[in-house]
Amino acid sequence: MNNTPAARRQEPLLDAVLGAVRHVLGQPDALLSLHEPEFAGREWDYVRDCLDTGWVSSVGAYVDRFERDLAQFTGAAHAVATSNGTSALHLCLLLAGVKAGDEVLVPTLTFVATANAVSYIGAHPHFVDSEPDSLGVDAACLEEHLREIAQVVDGVCLNRQTGAVIRALVVMHVFGHPCDLDALDALARRWRVVLIEDAAESLGSSYHGRHTGNVGRVSALSFNGNKVVTTGGGGAVLTNDAGLARRAKHLSTTARTAHRWNFLHDEVGYNYRLPNINAALGCAQLEQLPAMLQRKRVLATRYAAAFEGVAGVRFLLEPAGTTSNYWLNAIVLDEGSEPLRDDLLEALNGAGYGSRPVWALMHRLPMYATCPRMSLATAARLEARVINLPSSARLGT
Ligand SMILES: Cc1ncc(COP(=O)(O)O)c(C=O)c1O
């Protein structure tokens, strides 16, 4: 327990947060995890069908169906299923034309996969700051930063300080809350960078009525076991461009050219296709998604009400004009309460409420410590004050 005078003054806040969480979740018998999968539909039937028919690998009817269902649910013209969200992001960057030596604008407040996918190409993440309402990329601050360090020459954005081309901007919908896509899309167009949405966390979230993943030229989803919908491991590329969708599928299937038996490949491709058995799980999960989203919203509403009267902390609400899937519920401590974050994590986890801080910021990780960046002051302040709370859909029943 942190025993500084500042922390001691904050003990009432600790009790109030624990009380609010207990009010919403009751007293659990065992540790509640942050987000657990739920298989209440036809998952067993569809997976059994794969085993019965032998269609377990990278070809099969469930992969095609999963892609159709995803496109229909998200409103994207095309969905290409991949082995995970990281491979989907890697493909998105390749499709955006990112090359070795380029820079890609990436939020420092994200999961490490967003930055890693940039590195897989030999490109460099250029870290950008977040804004405190959505926790997404701060368009106004980024605009100011680009005015200082970049210029558009012959339709390409050049970093005057490093000489590198800034090829793309990856935005991320943190915890499922859509970031300010209109402003970020306008910025990307002005600065001639390709907008990519890392929508790994935001299946079921929409921005002014459009599902996330529809504004960026290409977008990535994840179906990791901790996401709203899981395929065990899996992901997808969303795009409204038929040519890019064809290319995503080609690159994800070892760039093999169509032939009944010959193994011919016309470029270096990847083994990134989602197996049929995983897609079968995904098809059943998508059938359950509307009901799961509803329960997640009930849970978020309960948290919001419970924290309304708690001074010193705010429950992170969906930004105006958006609908969040509330993938992970989060509270943000007021400035000055940073010393209490770890005590709170200790107390919450100790009482059976699996809780986590936000990811360590990307620019602090050893492999990204020397990457170009703008001032990351807001992200740093958020890092010290955000706590995720148990968020499984079943808790909203
Ligand atoms: C923001 C973000 N990007 C990318 C990923 C990577 O997805 P995956 O774990 O499916 O590779 C995740 C989650 O895992 C994520 O939260």
The ligand as a Gaussian input file, in Angstrom:
#p B3LYP/6-31G(d) Opt

LIG

0 1
 C       -5.817000      -2.101000     -30.495000
 C       -5.419000      -3.486000     -30.874000
 N       -4.758000      -3.677000     -32.021000
 C       -4.394000      -4.889000     -32.415000
 C       -4.661000      -5.996000     -31.662000
 C       -4.135000      -7.302000     -32.113000
 O       -5.075000      -8.264000     -32.316000
 P       -4.665000      -9.817000     -32.155000
 O       -4.410000     -10.085000     -30.714000
 O       -5.864000     -10.516000     -32.689000
 O       -3.462000     -10.042000     -33.008000
 C       -5.370000      -5.855000     -30.447000
 C       -5.761000      -6.950000     -29.550000
 O       -5.344000      -7.944000     -29.288000
 C       -5.730000      -4.557000     -30.045000
 O       -6.381000      -4.358000     -28.877000

